Amino acid sequence: MSGDYHGSRLTQDERRAKTWRALWRFHFSRRIRPNATVLDLGAGYGDFINSVTAAKRIAIDTWPGLADHVAPGVETIIGPVSDLSAVADGSVDFAFASNLFEHLTQDELIAVLAQLRNKLRPTGQLSILQPNYRYAYREYWDDYTHRTAYSHISLVDLLRAEGWVVIDVAPRFLPLTIKSRLPTWDWLIGLYLRLPFKPMGKQMLVSARAS
């Protein structure tokens, strides 16, 4: 990413860490086994991977500051997600990308998907959390590093075209950003995740496995 992205657009915020701890408690802990190997793509401040309980946790990001923010025991790889050579083939149970793929070109995303196919175990899966352009089109290009736009329809179609089997699609999984006055209380996030209709839901969650 160009410039000081972490000093301007993606500043450190304790509310983000609190949100991820709640998301782990109410959602991801039910989908990731304690003996799993988890790979966090574009890990940023490590808020997701730090909240995870798993046998092995791996975080990758181009930002050198990642190493200063991950919890003890998290393996850190400083480099682009387009190069997963440091991750052993057939070793990953759960790969996760949060607000990442909209920062890549479509060709770069396809290259990442091709590498992930080799890194995942046969039962492994990829979960993608990112803005859903269908619902976030007004704000989508406010982030100057966004390069491609996907909706829950186009992202699913791309995954299927690249040979992935889509397991689950939540078009309105979360609000777009924590940069608001909305509280990040655990119980409130848990309640929001259980709602049949998500008000202000502009981020999608798509899960898939390699066929």
C-alpha positions in Angstrom: 0.0 0.0 0.0 1.2 3.5 -0.8 2.4 6.0 1.7 1.8 5.8 5.5 -1.5 3.9 5.3 -1.3 2.8 8.9 -0.6 6.3 10.0 -3.5 7.8 8.1 -6.3 5.5 7.0 -5.7 2.4 9.2 -4.7 3.8 12.5 -4.5 1.6 15.6 -7.8 1.5 17.5 -8.7 -0.6 20.6 -12.3 -0.8 19.4 -11.0 -3.0 16.5 -9.4 -5.4 18.9 -12.5 -5.5 21.0 -14.6 -6.2 18.0 -12.4 -9.1 16.9 -12.5 -10.6 20.3 -16.3 -10.6 20.3 -16.3 -12.0 16.7 -14.1 -14.8 17.9 -16.3 -15.5 20.8 -19.6 -15.5 19.0 -18.7 -16.7 15.5 -15.2 -17.9 14.6 -14.6 -20.0 17.7 -17.4 -22.2 16.5 -15.7 -22.8 13.1 -12.1 -23.2 14.0 -10.9 -26.2 16.0 -8.4 -25.8 18.8 -5.9 -28.1 17.0 -6.2 -26.1 13.7 -3.5 -24.2 11.8 -4.9 -20.7 11.0 -3.5 -18.4 8.4 -4.3 -14.6 8.6 -3.8 -13.0 5.2 -3.1 -9.2 5.3 -3.1 -9.3 9.1 -2.6 -5.6 9.8 -2.4 -5.1 13.5 -3.1 -8.8 14.2 -6.5 -8.2 15.8 -8.0 -11.3 14.2 -5.1 -13.7 14.7 -4.5 -12.5 18.3 -8.1 -13.4 19.2 -7.8 -16.9 17.8 -7.2 -20.0 19.9 -5.5 -22.6 17.7 -2.5 -25.0 17.7 -0.7 -22.8 15.2 -1.3 -19.3 14.1 0.4 -17.6 11.1 0.1 -13.9 10.1 1.3 -12.4 6.9 1.4 -8.7 5.8 3.7 -6.4 3.9 3.7 -4.0 6.9 6.8 -4.5 9.1 4.9 -3.2 12.1 2.9 -6.4 12.2 5.6 -8.1 14.1 5.2 -5.6 16.9 1.5 -6.2 17.4 1.0 -9.9 17.2 0.6 -12.0 20.3 3.3 -14.3 21.6 3.3 -17.5 19.6 2.0 -16.1 16.4 4.4 -16.9 13.5 4.9 -13.7 11.5 5.7 -13.4 7.8 6.6 -10.0 6.4 5.8 -10.0 2.7 3.1 -9.9 0.1 0.1 -12.3 0.2 1.0 -13.1 -3.4 4.0 -15.1 -2.0 3.0 -17.8 0.3 6.1 -19.9 -0.2 6.9 -19.7 3.6 3.7 -21.6 4.4 4.0 -25.4 4.1 1.8 -27.0 1.5 -1.2 -28.9 2.9 -0.8 -27.4 6.3 -3.6 -24.8 6.7 -7.0 -25.6 8.1 -8.5 -22.1 8.1 -7.3 -19.2 6.0 -8.8 -15.8 6.6 -8.7 -12.5 4.7 -10.3 -9.4 6.2 -10.5 -6.2 4.1 -7.7 -7.4 1.9 -8.8 -8.5 -1.6 -10.4 -5.1 -2.5 -6.8 -3.8 -2.3 -5.5 -6.2 -4.9 -6.0 -6.4 -8.7 -8.2 -9.2 -9.9 -5.2 -11.0 -11.3 -3.4 -10.7 -8.0 -6.4 -12.2 -6.2 -6.6 -15.1 -8.6 -2.9 -15.7 -8.0 -3.4 -15.8 -4.3 -6.3 -18.2 -4.7 -4.1 -20.5 -6.7 -1.5 -20.6 -4.0 -4.0 -21.1 -1.3 -5.3 -24.2 -3.0 -1.9 -25.8 -2.3 -1.6 -24.5 1.3 -5.0 -25.8 2.5 -5.6 -29.2 3.8 -8.2 -31.2 1.9 -10.8 -30.2 4.6 -9.5 -26.6 4.9 -11.4 -23.5 4.0 -11.0 -19.8 3.2 -13.2 -17.1 4.7 -13.3 -13.6 3.2 -14.6 -10.6 5.0 -14.8 -7.4 3.0 -17.0 -4.5 1.9 -19.9 -5.5 -0.2 -20.0 -3.0 -3.1 -23.7 -3.5 -3.6 -24.4 -2.0 -0.1 -21.2 0.1 0.4 -20.9 1.8 -3.0 -21.2 5.3 -1.6 -18.1 4.9 0.7 -16.2 2.3 -1.2 -13.7 4.5 -3.0 -13.1 6.8 0.1 -10.3 4.4 0.8 -7.6 5.5 -1.7 -6.0 2.1 -1.8 -9.1 0.2 -3.0 -8.4 -1.2 -6.5 -11.3 -3.6 -7.2 -15.0 -3.8 -6.3 -16.8 -7.0 -5.4 -20.4 -7.7 -4.4 -21.5 -11.0 -2.8 -22.5 -12.0 -6.3 -19.3 -11.2 -8.2 -17.0 -12.5 -5.5 -18.8 -15.8 -5.4 -18.8 -16.1 -9.2 -15.1 -15.4 -9.3 -14.4 -18.1 -6.6 -16.5 -20.7 -8.5 -14.8 -19.7 -11.8 -11.4 -20.5 -10.2 -12.6 -23.9 -9.0 -13.7 -23.2 -5.4 -16.8 -24.6 -3.8 -18.7 -21.8 -1.9 -19.8 -23.0 1.5 -21.6 -20.0 2.9 -22.5 -16.4 1.9 -23.6 -13.7 4.3 -24.2 -10.5 2.2 -24.6 -8.3 5.3 -22.4 -9.7 7.9 -21.1 -6.6 9.7 -21.3 -2.8 9.4 -18.7 -1.2 7.1 -16.3 0.3 9.7 -15.6 0.8 13.4 -15.1 4.5 12.7 -18.5 5.5 14.1 -20.1 6.2 17.5 -21.6 2.7 17.6 -20.4 0.8 20.8 -18.3 -2.3 20.5 -19.7 -4.1 23.6 -19.4 -7.9 23.4 -23.1 -8.6 24.0 -24.2 -6.1 21.4 -22.0 -7.6 18.7 -23.3 -11.1 19.7 -26.9 -9.8 19.4 -26.1 -8.2 16.0 -24.7 -11.5 14.6 -27.9 -13.3 15.6 -30.3 -10.8 13.9 -32.1 -12.1 10.8 -31.7 -8.7 9.2 -28.5 -6.7 9.7 -29.1 -2.9 9.8 -26.1 -1.0 8.4 -24.6 -4.3 7.2 -22.2 -3.5 4.4 -19.5 -6.1 4.8 -20.0 -9.6 3.5 -18.5 -12.9 4.7 -17.9 -15.6 2.1 -16.5 -19.0 2.9 -15.2 -21.5 0.4 -13.1 -24.6 0.0 -10.9 -25.7 -2.8 -12.6 -28.3 -4.9 
